[in-house]
Amino acid sequence: MEQRHLGRSGLIVSAVGLGCNNLGGRIDLEDSRAVVHQALDSGITLFDVADVYGRREAHYGASEEALGAILGPRRNDIVLATKFGMPMDAEGRRQGASRRYIRDAVEASLRRLRTDRIDLYQVHTPDPATPIEETLRALDDLIRDGKVLYAGCSNFPAWQVADAQHVARAAGLAGFISCQDELSLLARGAERALIPAMRHFGLGLLPYFPLASGVLTGKYRRDTPLPEGSRLGAWTYLRDRYLTDANWTLLEGLAAVADTHGRTLTELAFGWLLAHDLVGSVIAGATRPAQVLANVAAAARPLSTAERDAIAAVLPSNAA
C-alpha cells in the first residue's frame, strides 16, 4: 500500500483509508471486526471515524466503541482519525467547537476508542457560534498535552479554511493540516475554491464519498430498479442528488472510457482522486471484507496519462 504525507505535515497515511461510519451501527461487532482486520491485513493505516458515527436510536458513539474494542494492540499500527462537532444528542445540546465542548468531546472519544491519543482530530463541521480562534486554541492545547497529534477540519468552505489558517499563523497556533470534504468524479465542487485554498496553505485533502455512495461502482443503471438493500435504495436524498440525467450521461461516458482502457469504473474513480497532488488518502467505507479488497485493488495501479486525458475529455466544465 502506497503511503503519503498528509499535506506538508509529518503525518503519513495510506493511499486508501477505511471510513468507519458503518462499524457498530450498520454492521454488528463481528462483521465490523472482519472489515477492520481485512483493512489491517491489506496495508490500510488510516482509519477515519467520528463520535457521531454508528448511532442507533439514542446511542451515540457506537462506531468509535466498535473500533476501540477491535483494535487492541493494533492501535499502534494505525493513524487514528476522528471528528467532533455534530449533535451527540437528540436535542442538539451536545455539539459545537467551543473550548468547553472540545475538552469534553475529546475525553469521551478517547474512552470509546480505548486510547491515550488521537492522531488526527477534526472539526466535523463549522460552528458559527464559536470564534475560530477559540477552537484553534483549544485544539492547540490538546496537541501540547499530547492527547491530539494533529488537527484538521471537515466540511469547511474555502473562506473559512483560509480564515482559520490566517488566525493560527497570527496567534502562533498549530492550525489545521488537512481538510476532509467530498470529492469524486460526480461531485467536483471542491475543485473550484477549496482545493486552491488548500494548495496555498499546504493542506492535505481527505476526500470522502469517493464512489458517490456506490454510483461509481457501476452497479446502478439508468431506467433500472435500484439493487435491493443498496444505500441509494434506502436514502432518497442521496438518490435525488446523484441519479440525475446529467450524471447518467457522465456515467455512460466514463463507462466507455473504462471499457476502452480495460478498467472498471471503480478504478477510474480511485485513480482520478489519487492523481490529485493534495490527496493524502481516499476514505472509503465498507460493510464486508470483500469491499475492502476491492477498494485496495482499485487504487493499486495508477492511471496513465492517456487514461487521465480520456477522463478529462468526458468531464463537464467545472466553472463556478
KEVEX-175236 format. One line per 3 residues: their letters; for each residue x, y, z of C-alpha. Coordinates in Angstrom, 3 decimals, padded with zeros to 6 digits. Layout:
# residues N
A	X:Y:Z ~ ... $
//
This chain:
# residues 320
MEQ	000.000:000.000:000.000 ~ 001.345:003.393:-001.005 ~ 001.979:005.773:001.911 $
RHL	001.645:009.547:001.543 ~ 002.327:012.643:003.601 ~ -000.848:014.463:004.564 $
GRS	-000.194:017.976:003.304 ~ 003.091:019.462:004.485 ~ 002.830:017.728:007.853 $
GLI	004.820:014.792:009.142 ~ 001.707:012.595:009.276 ~ 001.918:009.696:006.825 $
VSA	-001.250:007.872:005.741 ~ -002.134:005.011:003.422 ~ -003.390:005.965:-000.041 $
VGL	-006.663:004.208:000.765 ~ -008.259:004.783:004.152 ~ -011.093:002.971:005.866 $
GCN	-014.183:005.051:006.536 ~ -015.557:003.636:009.766 ~ -019.094:005.019:009.726 $
NLG	-020.587:001.531:009.263 ~ -018.865:-000.023:012.280 ~ -021.042:-000.875:015.246 $
GRI	-024.132:000.559:013.578 ~ -024.967:-000.565:010.073 ~ -022.978:-003.741:010.763 $
DLE	-022.611:-005.526:014.099 ~ -019.422:-006.029:016.104 ~ -018.361:-009.295:014.477 $
DSR	-018.886:-008.014:010.954 ~ -017.094:-004.825:011.978 ~ -014.187:-006.922:013.231 $
AVV	-013.933:-008.717:009.888 ~ -013.829:-005.403:007.996 ~ -011.207:-003.861:010.298 $
HQA	-008.974:-006.929:010.224 ~ -009.161:-007.069:006.420 ~ -008.166:-003.410:006.254 $
LDS	-005.210:-004.013:008.553 ~ -004.136:-007.065:006.572 ~ -004.401:-005.061:003.332 $
GIT	-001.989:-002.374:004.491 ~ -004.539:000.324:005.288 ~ -003.212:002.554:008.050 $
LFD	-005.707:005.451:008.083 ~ -008.905:004.680:009.984 ~ -011.353:007.581:009.920 $
VAD	-014.277:007.651:012.345 ~ -016.363:010.287:014.159 ~ -018.043:010.495:017.526 $
VYG	-021.458:010.676:015.860 ~ -020.986:007.621:013.615 ~ -022.886:004.396:014.179 $
RRE	-025.771:005.972:016.051 ~ -028.522:003.515:016.907 ~ -031.627:005.274:018.233 $
AHY	-030.372:007.212:021.279 ~ -026.968:005.510:021.399 ~ -024.205:007.741:020.079 $
GAS	-020.537:006.845:019.636 ~ -021.106:003.255:018.519 ~ -018.528:003.315:015.710 $
EEA	-015.786:004.638:017.990 ~ -016.695:001.996:020.578 ~ -016.537:-000.794:017.997 $
LGA	-013.214:000.373:016.577 ~ -011.714:000.722:020.048 ~ -012.865:-002.771:021.023 $
ILG	-011.490:-004.332:017.844 ~ -008.063:-002.712:017.541 ~ -006.445:-003.805:020.804 $
PRR	-002.642:-003.812:020.410 ~ -003.000:-002.995:016.697 ~ -003.877:000.575:017.745 $
NDI	-000.204:001.496:017.387 ~ -000.165:000.225:013.798 ~ -002.608:002.809:012.513 $
VLA	-003.278:006.515:012.094 ~ -006.442:007.044:014.113 ~ -008.589:009.928:012.923 $
TKF	-011.865:011.002:014.468 ~ -014.140:014.018:014.363 ~ -016.272:016.094:016.717 $
GMP	-018.856:018.840:016.467 ~ -022.009:017.193:015.134 ~ -025.009:016.829:017.514 $
MDA	-024.455:013.999:020.010 ~ -027.969:014.051:021.462 ~ -031.466:014.321:020.051 $
EGR	-031.955:017.789:021.498 ~ -028.806:019.241:019.907 ~ -027.343:020.413:023.217 $
RQG	-024.083:018.459:022.872 ~ -022.368:019.791:019.771 ~ -020.093:022.536:018.507 $
ASR	-016.458:023.606:018.656 ~ -016.223:025.690:021.822 ~ -013.323:025.170:024.236 $
RYI	-015.636:023.677:026.842 ~ -017.236:021.261:024.405 ~ -013.946:020.178:022.829 $
RDA	-012.444:019.303:026.229 ~ -015.424:017.052:026.991 ~ -015.674:015.591:023.489 $
VEA	-012.036:014.529:023.266 ~ -012.162:012.723:026.606 ~ -015.309:010.871:025.539 $
SLR	-013.703:009.828:022.233 ~ -010.506:008.686:023.969 ~ -012.584:006.476:026.277 $
RLR	-014.630:004.974:023.477 ~ -011.554:004.390:021.320 ~ -009.579:002.942:024.260 $
TDR	-006.520:005.029:023.505 ~ -004.470:007.815:025.034 ~ -004.160:009.890:021.869 $
IDL	-005.901:010.771:018.625 ~ -003.601:011.141:015.644 ~ -005.886:013.461:013.668 $
YQV	-008.703:015.289:015.467 ~ -011.036:017.023:013.035 ~ -013.753:019.639:013.444 $
HTP	-016.626:017.849:011.707 ~ -018.451:020.996:010.617 ~ -018.071:024.747:011.179 $
DPA	-019.543:026.130:014.402 ~ -020.969:029.601:013.691 ~ -021.485:030.205:017.430 $
TPI	-017.776:029.918:018.308 ~ -014.900:032.150:017.125 ~ -012.392:030.096:015.173 $
EET	-009.571:031.333:017.417 ~ -011.232:029.729:020.438 ~ -011.500:026.416:018.574 $
LRA	-007.892:026.568:017.394 ~ -006.566:027.455:020.858 ~ -008.429:024.516:022.404 $
LDD	-007.013:022.149:019.773 ~ -003.529:023.617:020.213 ~ -003.755:022.908:023.954 $
LIR	-004.706:019.287:023.231 ~ -001.704:018.985:020.910 ~ 000.593:020.396:023.596 $
DGK	-000.931:017.927:026.096 ~ -000.233:015.001:023.751 ~ -003.870:013.949:023.575 $
VLY	-004.008:015.005:019.922 ~ -001.126:014.918:017.449 ~ -002.612:016.921:014.563 $
AGC	-005.808:018.876:013.914 ~ -007.920:019.039:010.782 ~ -011.270:020.291:009.578 $
SNF	-014.138:018.817:007.614 ~ -016.872:020.410:005.508 ~ -015.322:023.893:005.812 $
PAW	-015.794:026.230:002.833 ~ -012.640:027.720:001.361 ~ -013.015:031.103:003.041 $
QVA	-013.254:029.521:006.499 ~ -010.211:027.353:005.817 ~ -008.261:030.475:004.846 $
DAQ	-009.559:032.375:007.864 ~ -008.539:029.555:010.220 ~ -005.033:029.365:008.777 $
HVA	-004.512:033.123:008.995 ~ -005.723:033.141:012.615 ~ -003.478:030.205:013.533 $
RAA	-000.400:031.818:011.988 ~ -001.034:035.174:013.615 ~ -001.540:033.589:017.051 $
GLA	001.283:031.042:016.789 ~ -001.099:028.063:016.948 ~ -000.731:024.658:015.352 $
GFI	-003.656:025.133:012.981 ~ -005.099:022.556:010.583 ~ -003.041:020.170:008.463 $
SCQ	-005.912:018.775:006.407 ~ -009.434:019.158:005.103 ~ -011.923:016.348:004.709 $
DEL	-014.510:017.048:002.044 ~ -016.495:015.365:-000.678 ~ -014.718:014.867:-003.976 $
SLL	-015.426:012.381:-006.731 ~ -015.924:012.214:-010.471 ~ -019.571:013.128:-009.827 $
ARG	-019.013:015.773:-007.129 ~ -016.223:018.183:-008.042 ~ -017.262:021.322:-006.217 $
AER	-014.131:021.262:-004.050 ~ -012.001:021.946:-007.129 ~ -013.376:025.458:-007.566 $
ALI	-012.301:027.201:-004.357 ~ -011.433:024.732:-001.601 ~ -008.554:022.965:-003.329 $
PAM	-006.842:026.207:-004.455 ~ -007.054:027.483:-000.868 ~ -005.637:024.228:000.461 $
RHF	-002.780:024.346:-002.011 ~ -001.936:027.879:-000.898 ~ -001.744:026.821:002.761 $
GLG	-000.112:023.421:002.214 ~ -003.027:021.345:003.483 ~ -003.750:017.738:002.594 $
LLP	-007.113:016.524:001.297 ~ -009.028:013.502:002.589 ~ -011.850:013.000:000.078 $
YFP	-014.940:011.168:001.263 ~ -017.736:009.565:-000.822 ~ -015.128:008.674:-003.492 $
LAS	-017.609:006.343:-005.175 ~ -020.557:008.760:-004.868 ~ -022.355:006.417:-002.460 $
GVL	-021.837:003.457:-004.794 ~ -022.844:005.096:-008.076 ~ -019.266:004.836:-009.375 $
TGK	-019.116:001.089:-008.760 ~ -021.220:000.531:-011.879 ~ -023.992:-001.337:-010.055 $
YRR	-026.636:001.252:-010.936 ~ -028.143:001.544:-014.423 ~ -030.357:004.179:-015.991 $
DTP	-034.067:003.198:-016.035 ~ -033.323:000.051:-013.997 ~ -034.667:-000.683:-010.490 $
LPE	-032.166:000.048:-007.729 ~ -030.494:-003.036:-006.203 ~ -032.252:-004.308:-003.095 $
GSR	-030.508:-003.220:000.102 ~ -028.410:-000.579:-001.667 ~ -027.669:002.740:000.008 $
LGA	-029.417:004.732:-002.698 ~ -032.402:002.446:-002.479 ~ -032.817:003.375:001.177 $
WTY	-031.641:007.007:001.271 ~ -033.864:009.085:-001.004 ~ -031.916:012.311:-000.566 $
LRD	-028.782:010.673:-001.980 ~ -030.747:009.207:-004.861 ~ -032.068:012.626:-005.837 $
RYL	-028.577:014.070:-005.550 ~ -026.621:011.574:-007.627 ~ -029.043:009.940:-010.057 $
TDA	-029.632:012.950:-012.274 ~ -029.873:012.967:-016.061 ~ -026.542:014.784:-016.271 $
NWT	-024.857:012.200:-014.056 ~ -026.304:009.289:-016.038 ~ -024.808:010.796:-019.170 $
LLE	-021.460:011.298:-017.441 ~ -021.515:007.733:-016.089 ~ -022.087:006.377:-019.579 $
GLA	-019.122:008.401:-020.833 ~ -016.917:007.165:-018.005 ~ -018.025:003.580:-018.628 $
AVA	-016.911:003.930:-022.244 ~ -013.501:005.176:-021.071 ~ -013.229:002.245:-018.676 $
DTH	-014.120:-000.261:-021.403 ~ -011.620:001.255:-023.836 ~ -008.759:001.044:-021.343 $
GRT	-009.648:-002.251:-019.693 ~ -010.569:-000.609:-016.395 ~ -013.504:-000.641:-014.037 $
LTE	-015.444:002.457:-013.035 ~ -014.128:001.989:-009.509 ~ -010.539:002.029:-010.771 $
LAF	-011.212:005.260:-012.633 ~ -012.780:006.796:-009.520 ~ -009.879:005.934:-007.212 $
GWL	-007.190:006.603:-009.801 ~ -008.577:010.036:-010.630 ~ -008.614:011.040:-006.961 $
LAH	-005.124:009.718:-006.265 ~ -003.772:011.687:-009.228 ~ -004.645:014.903:-007.343 $
DLV	-001.443:016.129:-005.726 ~ -003.162:017.217:-002.498 ~ -004.901:013.910:-001.799 $
GSV	-003.376:012.079:001.136 ~ -005.801:009.178:001.455 ~ -009.073:008.275:-000.232 $
IAG	-011.560:007.405:002.510 ~ -013.841:004.535:001.539 ~ -016.334:002.735:003.738 $
ATR	-017.095:-000.969:003.670 ~ -019.607:-003.380:005.150 ~ -017.810:-006.550:004.030 $
PAQ	-014.146:-007.597:003.762 ~ -014.608:-008.096:000.018 ~ -015.369:-004.394:-000.359 $
VLA	-012.119:-003.515:001.393 ~ -010.203:-005.741:-001.002 ~ -011.991:-004.193:-003.984 $
NVA	-011.147:-000.663:-002.849 ~ -007.500:-001.523:-002.288 ~ -007.264:-003.262:-005.663 $
AAA	-008.903:-000.316:-007.419 ~ -006.182:002.020:-006.160 ~ -003.261:-000.304:-006.807 $
RPL	-002.499:000.678:-010.414 ~ -002.166:004.426:-011.131 ~ -003.895:005.859:-014.171 $
STA	-001.775:006.533:-017.226 ~ -001.604:009.950:-018.845 ~ -003.814:008.671:-021.670 $
ERD	-006.409:007.439:-019.185 ~ -006.422:010.725:-017.285 ~ -006.806:012.637:-020.546 $
AIA	-009.713:010.418:-021.602 ~ -011.474:011.047:-018.296 ~ -010.902:014.796:-018.595 $
AVL	-012.450:014.755:-022.043 ~ -015.807:013.488:-020.736 ~ -015.957:015.572:-017.551 $
PSN	-018.146:018.672:-017.796 ~ -016.725:022.132:-017.204 ~ -016.300:022.876:-013.510 $
AA	-016.580:026.651:-013.798 ~ -018.289:028.343:-010.867 $
//
